[in-house]
């Protein structure tokens, strides 16, 4: 434990040890223009008990997901998680494990990661998956960079129906790496095949479409894939709600080249928006170009089954221009949570998860759109999210809902201003009961009066 001197005498003794008489002597090498000429604008220091009370008071202003009814999705999803998930994933063998460079002492974590990769392949229908990435947005970026190749030049087409945060991350990388990024317009809430056809060209390296898209709309992925593959572009399926894979066709079924997804809702808590878990799966011919780590199965010199990191040297990502990616870690613990979660559900349970999301979301949609003044924005099939037009601004409606301990929908005017200030995106997962939905309907009736 590091000792921090507190008294003036102790601080003076430390300064003299460093060869300085005053703090100003110590900071003299820092240019004046880089220094703050006044004290920090902070309140006086608190004692530990006072600080704890202050923090609890601040935390008390939040709506607790264990008590509130959450109808907010937009990339983070409130899930029912079996108690076995945390019980197993938080075992010290997983909780304290670090990067498994030494397979002889890391077999447990390596096997868990191998099982994770296997399950990602099973739910996506793809041939190979890596050991995870930071989050869905960086997974989408890595898919684009893989498609662009070592030269990093070319054009990436991304649907405007892709999560706005993912598109913003893509734009940041496009600016820094020098590739061209173009957005494909929407028609009635879904990616326009006409606009995609008009933008495709010999320089197109990747086409990125989210399924279901940000509005919850189910895209016609086979039609979009067919257009994308009229060129040499790779077709990338982005997924923010993996529960949809329980009922919708997996990306492998419609010939996607890459799947870039967010997997945090597979057994992990929302945690104020993080941490997240990036899923990345692809066709096997892209194996050598995949970012991140890959765990493989092998046998030792006695013929016993074992697991190792494979196809890349230790810390290969730090070799700059020779690296496949600048991502040199993975979300191992979150991947273990996802693995235990998927194993606890099983194939039938995972399908039932998707069915419940669809049924409850459609019940909510029917009840909400029966309220005078609440109207659907798009006439398209959807999974567990849907967009509606409210008679009042979403921010005002959500404040009223909060008084009923309800977390309302996402304000679409933040990222889709063309829809107006009254457009809201509601999400209904398996965690919401019929009574929960009826409470939302009752509270919304009051909010829009």
C-alpha positions, 0 to 999 in steps of 0.5 A: 500500500502506498503511503501518502504524506498528509502533514506539512512536515511530511510533505516538506520532507518528501519535497527535499528528498526530491531536491525541491523546497516548494511545490513550485520548484517541483512543477517548474519544468511545466510551461506556465501556459499548461498550468492552471493558475487557480485552485481546482473548483472543488468543494472541501474534502470530506471524511470517508463516512460523509463521502459515502453518505454523499455518494448514496444520496447521488445514487438515490437519484437514479431509477433502480432497474431492480425496482423500475420497469425498463422499456428502454433498449437502443443497444442495451437490453434488460434481460432475465438472467438465471442465478446460475450465471453469476454463481459460476462466472464469478468463481475465482478461477474466472474472476481473477484470470488474466490473459491466457498466454501460458496454456499449461496454467490457463486451460480453464479459461481457454476452454471456456473461451473455446466454448464461447466461440463455439456458441457464437458460431451456433447462434450466428450460423457462421464458420468461425468466431474469435474470442471477443472484442471490446464492444459492438461498435469496434466489432463493426469497425474491425469488420470494415477494416478487414474488408478494406484489406492491408491498404486500408483504402476503399469505400464502406457503405453503411445503412442509416438503420445501423446504431448511430453510435456504431456509425459515429465510431466508423466515421472516426476511423474513416477520418483517421484511416482515410477510407470513404464512408457513405450512408445508405438511406432508409425507406419506411424504416428499412434499408433502401435497396434502390439507394444501395444499388445506386451506391454500389461500385467497383471500389465498394469493399463492405456493406454493413446492415443491422438486423434488426435495425436500430428501429427494431425493424426486420431487414430483408437481408437476403435481398441486401446480401444479393445486391452487395455480392454483385460487387466484390464487397463483403456483406456485414451483418451488425447485431445489437440484440442477439436474442433476435437470433433465436427466431430470425434467420442467422447471418450464415443462412443469408450468406453474410461474410462477417457478423459484428455484434454486441453480446453484453445482453447475454447474461451480463448486467447493463451496468450504466451502459457498460462494459460491453462484449463485442462478438465477431464471427466470419466465414472460414476463408477470412480466418487469417485476417480476423482481429483479436484472439482465437482459441483452438483445440489440440492434443498434448504430447500424451494425447490429451485434449487441450486448448491454446491460442492459435494462428497468431504470435503472442501480442502480434497486434503490437507489430504495427503495420504487420498486425491484423488489428490494433485490438490486443485484448478481449472481454474474457470475463464477459464472454464467460458470463455469455457462455454460461448464460447460453448454456443455461438456456440451451437451444430450446431456451434460446428460441423461447427467449426470442419468441417471448420478446416478439410476443410481448413487444407486439402486445405492447405495440398494440396497446400503446398504438390504441391510445389516442394520439400515439401512432406507429411510425413505420409499417414494417415487421419488428422484433422487440423494439418499435418506433411510435409518434407521441402527441408530446415531446418524448422528454416530457413524456419520459419525465411523467413516466419516471414518476411512475417508476417507469423508464420510458423509450429512447428519444429518436430526435437525438439521432434522427431529427427528421422524425421530429421531437415526438418520436420514441423507440420502445423496447419490450424484452422477456423481462417485462410481464403483461402487468408491466406493459399494462402499467406502461399503457396506463402511465402513458395515457396520463403522460400524453393528456 
